[in-house]
Amino acid sequence: MPGSEVAGVGVGVGSNVKKFKVGMRAMALIEAGGYAEYAAIDEATLTALPDGVPFEHTVALPQIMRKPELFQQSFEELLGYMNSGQLKLTIGGVFSLAEAESVHRLLQGREAIGKLILKP
């Protein structure tokens, strides 16, 4: 579903949050709301994102994020393939949030090849 993959830097955390702090990089797979500038996400669905990994690369990860037991191993393997150049992500375009309507039209019309990324 478009808008279900999110990644960013935490700007606030709830009082019961244990693993994440403000300023940490993280990614998650959510049901909806990924096009928003900010999102409240349950800590259990967040995964820390290493400093060297561009946010754009997280779009390759949602399917393995559904199975936590496979995630860490798969994530490390995937990063290894990207870092070695064996895997190149197909980024169809990077757009501002103001262009979300146009991006949605591209997706609905099946005119996009690769991931389309919206940035604030």
C-alpha positions as CSV (number, residue, x, y, z in Angstrom):
1,M,0.0,0.0,0.0
2,P,1.5,3.4,-0.9
3,G,2.5,5.3,2.2
4,S,3.1,2.3,4.4
5,E,6.9,2.4,4.5
6,V,8.2,5.2,6.6
7,A,11.7,6.3,7.8
8,G,13.0,9.3,9.6
9,V,14.5,10.8,12.7
10,G,12.5,10.8,16.0
11,V,11.4,14.2,17.1
12,G,9.6,13.0,20.3
13,V,9.0,9.8,22.3
14,G,6.3,8.8,24.8
15,S,7.0,8.3,28.4
16,N,6.9,4.5,28.1
17,V,9.3,4.2,25.2
18,K,12.4,2.3,26.2
19,K,14.5,1.6,23.0
20,F,14.3,4.8,21.1
21,K,15.3,8.4,21.9
22,V,14.8,11.8,20.2
23,G,17.2,12.1,17.3
24,M,17.4,8.3,16.6
25,R,17.0,7.2,13.0
26,A,14.2,4.5,12.5
27,M,12.0,2.9,10.0
28,A,8.6,1.1,10.2
29,L,5.9,-0.4,8.2
30,I,2.5,1.1,9.1
31,E,-1.0,0.6,7.8
32,A,-1.5,4.2,6.7
33,G,-0.3,7.8,7.2
34,G,3.2,7.5,5.7
35,Y,2.7,10.6,3.6
36,A,2.3,12.8,6.7
37,E,5.1,15.0,7.8
38,Y,4.9,13.4,11.3
39,A,3.6,10.1,12.5
40,A,3.0,8.5,15.9
41,I,4.3,4.9,15.7
42,D,4.2,2.2,18.3
43,E,7.7,1.4,19.5
44,A,7.1,-2.3,18.8
45,T,6.9,-1.7,15.0
46,L,10.0,0.5,14.9
47,T,13.4,-0.7,13.7
48,A,16.6,1.3,14.3
49,L,18.2,2.4,11.1
50,P,22.1,2.6,11.1
51,D,23.6,6.0,10.3
52,G,25.2,4.9,7.0
53,V,21.9,3.7,5.4
54,P,20.1,6.3,3.4
55,F,16.4,6.6,4.1
56,E,15.6,5.9,0.5
57,H,17.1,2.4,0.9
58,T,14.5,1.4,3.5
59,V,11.8,1.1,0.8
60,A,13.3,-2.3,-0.1
61,L,12.6,-3.7,3.3
62,P,8.9,-3.8,4.1
63,Q,8.2,-7.4,3.2
64,I,10.9,-8.8,5.6
65,M,9.8,-6.4,8.3
66,R,6.6,-8.4,8.6
67,K,8.5,-11.3,10.1
68,P,10.7,-10.1,13.0
69,E,12.5,-13.4,13.3
70,L,13.9,-12.9,9.8
71,F,14.4,-9.2,9.8
72,Q,17.8,-8.7,11.5
73,Q,19.5,-11.3,9.4
74,S,17.8,-10.2,6.2
75,F,18.5,-6.6,6.9
76,E,22.2,-7.2,7.3
77,E,22.4,-9.3,4.2
78,L,20.5,-6.7,2.2
79,L,22.8,-3.9,3.4
80,G,25.8,-6.1,2.4
81,Y,24.4,-6.5,-1.1
82,M,23.7,-2.8,-1.5
83,N,27.1,-1.8,-0.1
84,S,29.0,-4.2,-2.4
85,G,27.0,-3.0,-5.4
86,Q,25.4,-6.4,-6.0
87,L,22.0,-4.9,-5.4
88,K,20.9,-1.6,-6.8
89,L,17.6,-0.2,-5.8
90,T,15.3,1.2,-8.4
91,I,14.2,4.6,-7.3
92,G,11.6,5.8,-9.7
93,G,11.7,9.3,-8.4
94,V,12.0,11.5,-5.3
95,F,9.2,14.0,-4.8
96,S,8.2,16.7,-2.3
97,L,5.0,16.2,-0.2
98,A,3.4,18.9,-2.3
99,E,3.6,16.5,-5.3
100,A,1.8,13.7,-3.5
101,E,-1.2,13.9,-5.8
102,S,0.9,13.6,-8.9
103,V,2.7,10.6,-7.4
104,H,-0.6,9.0,-6.5
105,R,-1.7,9.4,-10.2
106,L,1.6,7.7,-11.4
107,L,0.9,4.8,-9.0
108,Q,-2.7,4.4,-10.0
109,G,-1.9,4.6,-13.7
110,R,0.9,2.1,-13.3
111,E,3.3,4.5,-14.9
112,A,6.0,4.2,-12.2
113,I,9.0,1.9,-12.3
114,G,10.7,1.5,-8.9
115,K,9.9,3.1,-5.7
116,L,8.5,6.6,-5.6
117,I,9.8,8.5,-2.5
118,L,8.0,11.5,-0.9
119,K,10.1,13.8,1.2
120,P,9.0,16.7,3.4
